[in-house]
Amino acid sequence: MIYTVTLNPALDRALEVNELVPDDANRIRWEHSYAGGKGIDASRVIQVLGGESVALGFVGGFHGMELEQRLLRQGVRCDFVETRGETRTNILIFEKNKKSHTSLNASGQKVNEVEIGELLDKIREVEDPGYFIISGSVPEGVPVDIYEKIVSIARERGALVALDADGEVMRRGLSATPNFIKPNIHELGRLVERRLSSVEDALEATEIVRGWGVSTILVSMGDMGALLVSDEARLLGVPPTVEVDSTVGAGDSFLAGFILAHSRGETHESCLRLAVASGAAAAMTPGTELARKKDVEAIMPRVTIETVG
């Protein structure tokens, strides 16, 4: 089973206007609400692609109830810790004429020690812990070493662990040696304290991070494609040119595709191909909508994979 962990989920409300005009009424062209958060996004994509996962994390209040119900209606299994606080709501405003978007992200609920302990106990007791995807920011009240603890517990259970985070929580998480990490090129640069602007720069940085004990590194690099660097392979996957509507959730879709293919025993090349196609498919959809299976299947044969380095 694939488990995803989202400590700071959100109920995302996406809407589109022609253009935001200050001091005037702005008519909304369309609006949608989604269960959001990086790990939750991964669970949604895994379900769309025909896999199964269980979403773990914190939810609270009426927004938390709505978030969980939306996931269940989509067919995503959940086992959240209910908190005393209220799950945050994020608002994403897309301006059609400018082809741009504005994100209004709430900071999130405060989580206490009892709730943190309950989540760690859930992770210790999960059934069939094959894979864990641990990703996203952490809410107020959660210690900076939380990902280090979760990675350690999951690995003790025998799971393969993927970590996708940024900043100090990522650094602390690395000390527990997750099997996979998925930074984008800017996050990778912050990890190694360098400015990265090319495939070659990213390759050099991955070797530094692999020296810290991480066996497989996935790096999303926008138009330059994505890298997979491990003991067995150094591959660059490049998607075909697609019409980009919104890149929100593309990285989460990428990681979901990779882990799903890996759980099925596919080759490194096949895993990277599904990951790249999933990320590109997510970029084609509006708002916070994620990859659609038909788009992924259409893109996959057009993804180019080559050995680099």
Contacts in CASP RR format, 6 or more apart in sequence:
PFRMAT RR
TARGET T0000
AUTHOR 0000-0000-0000
METHOD contacts of the structure
MODEL  1
MIYTVTLNPALDRALEVNELVPDDANRIRWEHSYAGGKGIDASRVIQVLG
GESVALGFVGGFHGMELEQRLLRQGVRCDFVETRGETRTNILIFEKNKKS
HTSLNASGQKVNEVEIGELLDKIREVEDPGYFIISGSVPEGVPVDIYEKI
VSIARERGALVALDADGEVMRRGLSATPNFIKPNIHELGRLVERRLSSVE
DALEATEIVRGWGVSTILVSMGDMGALLVSDEARLLGVPPTVEVDSTVGA
GDSFLAGFILAHSRGETHESCLRLAVASGAAAAMTPGTELARKKDVEAIM
PRVTIETVG
1 52 0 8 1.000
1 53 0 8 1.000
1 54 0 8 1.000
1 126 0 8 1.000
1 127 0 8 1.000
1 128 0 8 1.000
1 129 0 8 1.000
1 130 0 8 1.000
1 131 0 8 1.000
2 43 0 8 1.000
2 46 0 8 1.000
2 51 0 8 1.000
2 52 0 8 1.000
2 53 0 8 1.000
2 54 0 8 1.000
2 130 0 8 1.000
2 131 0 8 1.000
2 132 0 8 1.000
2 133 0 8 1.000
2 259 0 8 1.000
2 260 0 8 1.000
2 263 0 8 1.000
3 53 0 8 1.000
3 54 0 8 1.000
3 55 0 8 1.000
3 56 0 8 1.000
3 123 0 8 1.000
3 126 0 8 1.000
3 129 0 8 1.000
3 130 0 8 1.000
3 131 0 8 1.000
3 132 0 8 1.000
3 133 0 8 1.000
3 154 0 8 1.000
3 159 0 8 1.000
4 39 0 8 1.000
4 40 0 8 1.000
4 42 0 8 1.000
4 43 0 8 1.000
4 46 0 8 1.000
4 53 0 8 1.000
4 54 0 8 1.000
4 55 0 8 1.000
4 56 0 8 1.000
4 132 0 8 1.000
4 133 0 8 1.000
4 134 0 8 1.000
4 135 0 8 1.000
5 39 0 8 1.000
5 56 0 8 1.000
5 57 0 8 1.000
5 123 0 8 1.000
5 132 0 8 1.000
5 133 0 8 1.000
5 134 0 8 1.000
5 135 0 8 1.000
5 150 0 8 1.000
6 36 0 8 1.000
6 37 0 8 1.000
6 38 0 8 1.000
6 39 0 8 1.000
6 40 0 8 1.000
6 55 0 8 1.000
6 56 0 8 1.000
6 57 0 8 1.000
6 58 0 8 1.000
6 135 0 8 1.000
6 136 0 8 1.000
7 57 0 8 1.000
7 58 0 8 1.000
7 111 0 8 1.000
7 119 0 8 1.000
7 136 0 8 1.000
7 137 0 8 1.000
7 138 0 8 1.000
7 139 0 8 1.000
7 142 0 8 1.000
7 146 0 8 1.000
8 37 0 8 1.000
8 58 0 8 1.000
8 88 0 8 1.000
8 108 0 8 1.000
8 136 0 8 1.000
8 137 0 8 1.000
8 138 0 8 1.000
8 139 0 8 1.000
9 35 0 8 1.000
9 36 0 8 1.000
9 37 0 8 1.000
9 40 0 8 1.000
9 57 0 8 1.000
9 58 0 8 1.000
9 59 0 8 1.000
9 64 0 8 1.000
9 67 0 8 1.000
9 87 0 8 1.000
9 88 0 8 1.000
10 36 0 8 1.000
10 37 0 8 1.000
10 67 0 8 1.000
10 87 0 8 1.000
10 88 0 8 1.000
10 89 0 8 1.000
10 90 0 8 1.000
10 105 0 8 1.000
10 106 0 8 1.000
10 108 0 8 1.000
11 33 0 8 1.000
11 34 0 8 1.000
11 35 0 8 1.000
11 36 0 8 1.000
11 63 0 8 1.000
11 64 0 8 1.000
11 66 0 8 1.000
11 67 0 8 1.000
11 87 0 8 1.000
11 88 0 8 1.000
11 89 0 8 1.000
11 90 0 8 1.000
12 33 0 8 1.000
12 34 0 8 1.000
12 35 0 8 1.000
12 36 0 8 1.000
12 37 0 8 1.000
12 89 0 8 1.000
12 90 0 8 1.000
12 91 0 8 1.000
12 92 0 8 1.000
12 288 0 8 1.000
13 31 0 8 1.000
13 32 0 8 1.000
13 33 0 8 1.000
13 89 0 8 1.000
13 90 0 8 1.000
13 91 0 8 1.000
13 92 0 8 1.000
14 31 0 8 1.000
14 32 0 8 1.000
14 33 0 8 1.000
14 34 0 8 1.000
14 91 0 8 1.000
14 92 0 8 1.000
14 94 0 8 1.000
14 286 0 8 1.000
14 287 0 8 1.000
14 288 0 8 1.000
14 289 0 8 1.000
15 28 0 8 1.000
15 29 0 8 1.000
15 30 0 8 1.000
15 31 0 8 1.000
15 32 0 8 1.000
15 91 0 8 1.000
15 92 0 8 1.000
15 93 0 8 1.000
15 94 0 8 1.000
16 28 0 8 1.000
16 29 0 8 1.000
16 30 0 8 1.000
16 31 0 8 1.000
16 93 0 8 1.000
16 94 0 8 1.000
16 95 0 8 1.000
16 96 0 8 1.000
16 286 0 8 1.000
16 287 0 8 1.000
17 26 0 8 1.000
17 27 0 8 1.000
17 28 0 8 1.000
17 29 0 8 1.000
17 93 0 8 1.000
17 94 0 8 1.000
17 95 0 8 1.000
17 96 0 8 1.000
18 27 0 8 1.000
18 29 0 8 1.000
18 95 0 8 1.000
18 96 0 8 1.000
18 97 0 8 1.000
19 26 0 8 1.000
19 95 0 8 1.000
19 96 0 8 1.000
19 97 0 8 1.000
19 98 0 8 1.000
20 26 0 8 1.000
20 93 0 8 1.000
20 95 0 8 1.000
20 102 0 8 1.000
29 96 0 8 1.000
30 286 0 8 1.000
32 287 0 8 1.000
32 288 0 8 1.000
32 289 0 8 1.000
33 66 0 8 1.000
33 70 0 8 1.000
34 70 0 8 1.000
34 288 0 8 1.000
34 289 0 8 1.000
35 44 0 8 1.000
35 67 0 8 1.000
35 68 0 8 1.000
35 70 0 8 1.000
35 71 0 8 1.000
35 74 0 8 1.000
35 76 0 8 1.000
36 67 0 8 1.000
36 90 0 8 1.000
36 288 0 8 1.000
37 135 0 8 1.000
37 136 0 8 1.000
37 252 0 8 1.000
38 135 0 8 1.000
38 136 0 8 1.000
38 164 0 8 1.000
38 249 0 8 1.000
38 252 0 8 1.000
39 55 0 8 1.000
39 133 0 8 1.000
39 134 0 8 1.000
39 135 0 8 1.000
39 136 0 8 1.000
39 252 0 8 1.000
40 55 0 8 1.000
40 67 0 8 1.000
40 71 0 8 1.000
40 76 0 8 1.000
41 249 0 8 1.000
41 252 0 8 1.000
41 253 0 8 1.000
41 256 0 8 1.000
41 290 0 8 1.000
42 53 0 8 1.000
42 133 0 8 1.000
42 135 0 8 1.000
42 252 0 8 1.000
42 253 0 8 1.000
42 255 0 8 1.000
42 256 0 8 1.000
42 259 0 8 1.000
43 53 0 8 1.000
43 54 0 8 1.000
43 55 0 8 1.000
43 71 0 8 1.000
43 76 0 8 1.000
43 256 0 8 1.000
44 71 0 8 1.000
44 74 0 8 1.000
44 76 0 8 1.000
44 290 0 8 1.000
45 252 0 8 1.000
45 253 0 8 1.000
45 256 0 8 1.000
45 257 0 8 1.000
45 278 0 8 1.000
45 282 0 8 1.000
45 290 0 8 1.000
45 291 0 8 1.000
46 52 0 8 1.000
46 53 0 8 1.000
46 256 0 8 1.000
46 257 0 8 1.000
46 259 0 8 1.000
46 260 0 8 1.000
47 53 0 8 1.000
47 74 0 8 1.000
47 75 0 8 1.000
47 76 0 8 1.000
48 290 0 8 1.000
48 291 0 8 1.000
48 292 0 8 1.000
48 293 0 8 1.000
49 256 0 8 1.000
49 257 0 8 1.000
49 260 0 8 1.000
49 274 0 8 1.000
49 278 0 8 1.000
49 291 0 8 1.000
49 293 0 8 1.000
49 296 0 8 1.000
50 260 0 8 1.000
50 293 0 8 1.000
51 260 0 8 1.000
52 77 0 8 1.000
53 76 0 8 1.000
53 77 0 8 1.000
53 133 0 8 1.000
54 77 0 8 1.000
54 78 0 8 1.000
54 79 0 8 1.000
54 126 0 8 1.000
55 71 0 8 1.000
55 76 0 8 1.000
55 77 0 8 1.000
55 78 0 8 1.000
55 79 0 8 1.000
55 80 0 8 1.000
56 78 0 8 1.000
56 79 0 8 1.000
56 80 0 8 1.000
56 81 0 8 1.000
56 119 0 8 1.000
56 122 0 8 1.000
56 123 0 8 1.000
56 126 0 8 1.000
57 80 0 8 1.000
57 81 0 8 1.000
57 119 0 8 1.000
58 80 0 8 1.000
58 81 0 8 1.000
58 83 0 8 1.000
58 87 0 8 1.000
58 109 0 8 1.000
58 111 0 8 1.000
58 115 0 8 1.000
58 119 0 8 1.000
58 139 0 8 1.000
59 65 0 8 1.000
59 67 0 8 1.000
59 68 0 8 1.000
59 80 0 8 1.000
59 81 0 8 1.000
59 82 0 8 1.000
59 83 0 8 1.000
59 87 0 8 1.000
60 82 0 8 1.000
60 83 0 8 1.000
60 84 0 8 1.000
60 85 0 8 1.000
60 86 0 8 1.000
60 87 0 8 1.000
60 109 0 8 1.000
61 83 0 8 1.000
61 85 0 8 1.000
61 86 0 8 1.000
61 87 0 8 1.000
62 86 0 8 1.000
63 86 0 8 1.000
63 87 0 8 1.000
63 88 0 8 1.000
63 89 0 8 1.000
64 86 0 8 1.000
64 87 0 8 1.000
67 87 0 8 1.000
68 78 0 8 1.000
68 80 0 8 1.000
71 78 0 8 1.000
72 78 0 8 1.000
79 122 0 8 1.000
79 126 0 8 1.000
81 115 0 8 1.000
81 118 0 8 1.000
81 119 0 8 1.000
81 122 0 8 1.000
83 109 0 8 1.000
83 111 0 8 1.000
83 112 0 8 1.000
83 115 0 8 1.000
84 112 0 8 1.000
84 115 0 8 1.000
85 109 0 8 1.000
85 110 0 8 1.000
86 109 0 8 1.000
87 108 0 8 1.000
87 109 0 8 1.000
88 105 0 8 1.000
88 106 0 8 1.000
88 107 0 8 1.000
88 108 0 8 1.000
88 109 0 8 1.000
89 106 0 8 1.000
90 103 0 8 1.000
90 104 0 8 1.000
90 105 0 8 1.000
90 106 0 8 1.000
91 103 0 8 1.000
91 104 0 8 1.000
92 101 0 8 1.000
92 102 0 8 1.000
92 103 0 8 1.000
92 104 0 8 1.000
92 248 0 8 1.000
92 287 0 8 1.000
92 288 0 8 1.000
93 101 0 8 1.000
93 102 0 8 1.000
93 103 0 8 1.000
93 104 0 8 1.000
94 100 0 8 1.000
94 101 0 8 1.000
94 246 0 8 1.000
94 286 0 8 1.000
94 287 0 8 1.000
95 101 0 8 1.000
95 102 0 8 1.000
101 246 0 8 1.000
101 248 0 8 1.000
101 287 0 8 1.000
107 139 0 8 1.000
107 140 0 8 1.000
108 139 0 8 1.000
108 140 0 8 1.000
109 139 0 8 1.000
109 140 0 8 1.000
110 139 0 8 1.000
110 140 0 8 1.000
110 141 0 8 1.000
111 139 0 8 1.000
111 140 0 8 1.000
111 141 0 8 1.000
111 142 0 8 1.000
112 141 0 8 1.000
116 142 0 8 1.000
116 143 0 8 1.000
116 146 0 8 1.000
120 149 0 8 1.000
120 150 0 8 1.000
120 153 0 8 1.000
123 132 0 8 1.000
123 150 0 8 1.000
123 153 0 8 1.000
123 154 0 8 1.000
123 157 0 8 1.000
124 153 0 8 1.000
124 157 0 8 1.000
126 157 0 8 1.000
129 154 0 8 1.000
129 157 0 8 1.000
129 158 0 8 1.000
129 159 0 8 1.000
130 158 0 8 1.000
130 159 0 8 1.000
130 160 0 8 1.000
130 263 0 8 1.000
131 159 0 8 1.000
131 160 0 8 1.000
131 161 0 8 1.000
131 162 0 8 1.000
131 259 0 8 1.000
131 262 0 8 1.000
131 263 0 8 1.000
132 150 0 8 1.000
132 151 0 8 1.000
132 154 0 8 1.000
132 159 0 8 1.000
132 160 0 8 1.000
132 161 0 8 1.000
132 162 0 8 1.000
133 162 0 8 1.000
133 164 0 8 1.000
133 255 0 8 1.000
133 256 0 8 1.000
133 259 0 8 1.000
134 147 0 8 1.000
134 150 0 8 1.000
134 151 0 8 1.000
134 154 0 8 1.000
134 161 0 8 1.000
134 162 0 8 1.000
134 163 0 8 1.000
134 164 0 8 1.000
134 165 0 8 1.000
134 178 0 8 1.000
135 162 0 8 1.000
135 163 0 8 1.000
135 164 0 8 1.000
135 165 0 8 1.000
135 182 0 8 1.000
135 252 0 8 1.000
135 255 0 8 1.000
136 164 0 8 1.000
136 165 0 8 1.000
136 166 0 8 1.000
137 165 0 8 1.000
137 166 0 8 1.000
137 169 0 8 1.000
138 144 0 8 1.000
138 146 0 8 1.000
138 147 0 8 1.000
138 169 0 8 1.000
144 168 0 8 1.000
144 169 0 8 1.000
144 172 0 8 1.000
145 172 0 8 1.000
145 173 0 8 1.000
146 169 0 8 1.000
147 163 0 8 1.000
147 165 0 8 1.000
147 169 0 8 1.000
147 170 0 8 1.000
147 172 0 8 1.000
147 173 0 8 1.000
147 176 0 8 1.000
148 172 0 8 1.000
148 173 0 8 1.000
148 175 0 8 1.000
148 176 0 8 1.000
149 176 0 8 1.000
151 161 0 8 1.000
151 163 0 8 1.000
151 173 0 8 1.000
151 176 0 8 1.000
151 177 0 8 1.000
151 178 0 8 1.000
152 176 0 8 1.000
154 161 0 8 1.000
155 161 0 8 1.000
155 176 0 8 1.000
155 177 0 8 1.000
155 178 0 8 1.000
155 179 0 8 1.000
160 179 0 8 1.000
160 180 0 8 1.000
160 262 0 8 1.000
161 178 0 8 1.000
161 179 0 8 1.000
161 180 0 8 1.000
162 178 0 8 1.000
162 179 0 8 1.000
162 180 0 8 1.000
162 181 0 8 1.000
162 182 0 8 1.000
162 255 0 8 1.000
162 258 0 8 1.000
162 259 0 8 1.000
163 170 0 8 1.000
163 173 0 8 1.000
163 174 0 8 1.000
163 178 0 8 1.000
163 180 0 8 1.000
163 181 0 8 1.000
163 182 0 8 1.000
164 181 0 8 1.000
164 182 0 8 1.000
164 183 0 8 1.000
164 251 0 8 1.000
164 252 0 8 1.000
164 255 0 8 1.000
165 173 0 8 1.000
166 183 0 8 1.000
166 187 0 8 1.000
166 190 0 8 1.000
167 187 0 8 1.000
167 190 0 8 1.000
167 191 0 8 1.000
170 181 0 8 1.000
170 183 0 8 1.000
170 187 0 8 1.000
170 191 0 8 1.000
171 191 0 8 1.000
174 181 0 8 1.000
174 191 0 8 1.000
174 209 0 8 1.000
174 212 0 8 1.000
174 213 0 8 1.000
174 214 0 8 1.000
177 212 0 8 1.000
177 213 0 8 1.000
177 214 0 8 1.000
178 214 0 8 1.000
179 214 0 8 1.000
179 215 0 8 1.000
179 216 0 8 1.000
180 214 0 8 1.000
180 215 0 8 1.000
180 216 0 8 1.000
180 217 0 8 1.000
180 218 0 8 1.000
180 258 0 8 1.000
180 259 0 8 1.000
181 209 0 8 1.000
181 214 0 8 1.000
181 216 0 8 1.000
181 217 0 8 1.000
181 218 0 8 1.000
182 217 0 8 1.000
182 218 0 8 1.000
182 219 0 8 1.000
182 220 0 8 1.000
182 251 0 8 1.000
182 254 0 8 1.000
182 255 0 8 1.000
182 258 0 8 1.000
183 189 0 8 1.000
183 191 0 8 1.000
183 217 0 8 1.000
183 219 0 8 1.000
183 220 0 8 1.000
184 219 0 8 1.000
184 220 0 8 1.000
184 221 0 8 1.000
184 222 0 8 1.000
184 251 0 8 1.000
185 196 0 8 1.000
185 197 0 8 1.000
185 201 0 8 1.000
185 202 0 8 1.000
185 219 0 8 1.000
185 220 0 8 1.000
185 221 0 8 1.000
185 222 0 8 1.000
185 224 0 8 1.000
186 196 0 8 1.000
188 196 0 8 1.000
188 202 0 8 1.000
188 205 0 8 1.000
188 206 0 8 1.000
188 209 0 8 1.000
188 217 0 8 1.000
188 219 0 8 1.000
189 195 0 8 1.000
189 196 0 8 1.000
189 205 0 8 1.000
191 205 0 8 1.000
191 209 0 8 1.000
192 205 0 8 1.000
192 208 0 8 1.000
192 209 0 8 1.000
194 201 0 8 1.000
194 205 0 8 1.000
195 201 0 8 1.000
196 202 0 8 1.000
196 205 0 8 1.000
198 224 0 8 1.000
199 221 0 8 1.000
199 224 0 8 1.000
199 227 0 8 1.000
199 236 0 8 1.000
199 308 0 8 1.000
202 219 0 8 1.000
202 221 0 8 1.000
202 227 0 8 1.000
203 227 0 8 1.000
203 229 0 8 1.000
203 234 0 8 1.000
203 308 0 8 1.000
203 309 0 8 1.000
206 217 0 8 1.000
206 219 0 8 1.000
206 227 0 8 1.000
206 229 0 8 1.000
207 229 0 8 1.000
209 217 0 8 1.000
210 217 0 8 1.000
210 229 0 8 1.000
215 230 0 8 1.000
215 231 0 8 1.000
216 228 0 8 1.000
216 229 0 8 1.000
216 230 0 8 1.000
217 227 0 8 1.000
217 228 0 8 1.000
217 229 0 8 1.000
217 230 0 8 1.000
218 226 0 8 1.000
218 227 0 8 1.000
218 228 0 8 1.000
218 254 0 8 1.000
218 255 0 8 1.000
218 258 0 8 1.000
218 272 0 8 1.000
218 275 0 8 1.000
219 226 0 8 1.000
219 227 0 8 1.000
219 229 0 8 1.000
220 226 0 8 1.000
220 250 0 8 1.000
220 251 0 8 1.000
220 254 0 8 1.000
220 279 0 8 1.000
221 227 0 8 1.000
224 238 0 8 1.000
225 236 0 8 1.000
225 237 0 8 1.000
225 238 0 8 1.000
225 239 0 8 1.000
225 276 0 8 1.000
226 236 0 8 1.000
226 237 0 8 1.000
226 238 0 8 1.000
226 254 0 8 1.000
226 272 0 8 1.000
226 275 0 8 1.000
226 276 0 8 1.000
227 234 0 8 1.000
227 235 0 8 1.000
227 236 0 8 1.000
227 237 0 8 1.000
227 308 0 8 1.000
228 234 0 8 1.000
228 235 0 8 1.000
228 237 0 8 1.000
228 258 0 8 1.000
228 268 0 8 1.000
228 271 0 8 1.000
228 272 0 8 1.000
229 235 0 8 1.000
230 268 0 8 1.000
232 268 0 8 1.000
233 268 0 8 1.000
233 269 0 8 1.000
233 307 0 8 1.000
234 307 0 8 1.000
234 308 0 8 1.000
234 309 0 8 1.000
235 268 0 8 1.000
235 269 0 8 1.000
235 272 0 8 1.000
235 305 0 8 1.000
235 306 0 8 1.000
235 307 0 8 1.000
235 308 0 8 1.000
236 305 0 8 1.000
236 306 0 8 1.000
236 307 0 8 1.000
236 308 0 8 1.000
237 272 0 8 1.000
237 273 0 8 1.000
237 276 0 8 1.000
237 303 0 8 1.000
237 304 0 8 1.000
237 305 0 8 1.000
237 306 0 8 1.000
238 276 0 8 1.000
238 303 0 8 1.000
238 304 0 8 1.000
238 306 0 8 1.000
239 276 0 8 1.000
239 277 0 8 1.000
239 279 0 8 1.000
239 280 0 8 1.000
239 299 0 8 1.000
239 302 0 8 1.000
239 303 0 8 1.000
240 280 0 8 1.000
240 299 0 8 1.000
240 302 0 8 1.000
240 303 0 8 1.000
242 280 0 8 1.000
242 281 0 8 1.000
242 283 0 8 1.000
242 284 0 8 1.000
242 299 0 8 1.000
243 284 0 8 1.000
244 283 0 8 1.000
244 284 0 8 1.000
245 283 0 8 1.000
245 284 0 8 1.000
245 285 0 8 1.000
245 286 0 8 1.000
245 287 0 8 1.000
246 283 0 8 1.000
246 285 0 8 1.000
246 286 0 8 1.000
246 287 0 8 1.000
246 288 0 8 1.000
246 289 0 8 1.000
247 282 0 8 1.000
247 283 0 8 1.000
248 282 0 8 1.000
248 287 0 8 1.000
248 288 0 8 1.000
249 279 0 8 1.000
249 282 0 8 1.000
249 288 0 8 1.000
249 290 0 8 1.000
250 279 0 8 1.000
250 280 0 8 1.000
250 282 0 8 1.000
250 283 0 8 1.000
251 279 0 8 1.000
251 282 0 8 1.000
252 282 0 8 1.000
252 290 0 8 1.000
253 278 0 8 1.000
253 279 0 8 1.000
253 281 0 8 1.000
253 282 0 8 1.000
253 290 0 8 1.000
253 291 0 8 1.000
254 275 0 8 1.000
254 276 0 8 1.000
254 278 0 8 1.000
254 279 0 8 1.000
254 282 0 8 1.000
255 275 0 8 1.000
256 278 0 8 1.000
257 271 0 8 1.000
257 274 0 8 1.000
257 275 0 8 1.000
257 278 0 8 1.000
258 271 0 8 1.000
258 272 0 8 1.000
258 274 0 8 1.000
258 275 0 8 1.000
260 274 0 8 1.000
261 270 0 8 1.000
261 271 0 8 1.000
261 273 0 8 1.000
261 274 0 8 1.000
261 275 0 8 1.000
262 271 0 8 1.000
266 274 0 8 1.000
269 305 0 8 1.000
272 305 0 8 1.000
273 300 0 8 1.000
273 303 0 8 1.000
273 305 0 8 1.000
274 296 0 8 1.000
274 300 0 8 1.000
276 299 0 8 1.000
276 303 0 8 1.000
277 296 0 8 1.000
277 297 0 8 1.000
277 299 0 8 1.000
277 300 0 8 1.000
277 303 0 8 1.000
278 291 0 8 1.000
278 296 0 8 1.000
279 291 0 8 1.000
280 295 0 8 1.000
280 299 0 8 1.000
280 303 0 8 1.000
281 291 0 8 1.000
281 292 0 8 1.000
281 295 0 8 1.000
281 296 0 8 1.000
281 299 0 8 1.000
282 289 0 8 1.000
282 290 0 8 1.000
282 291 0 8 1.000
284 292 0 8 1.000
284 295 0 8 1.000
285 291 0 8 1.000
285 292 0 8 1.000
285 295 0 8 1.000
END
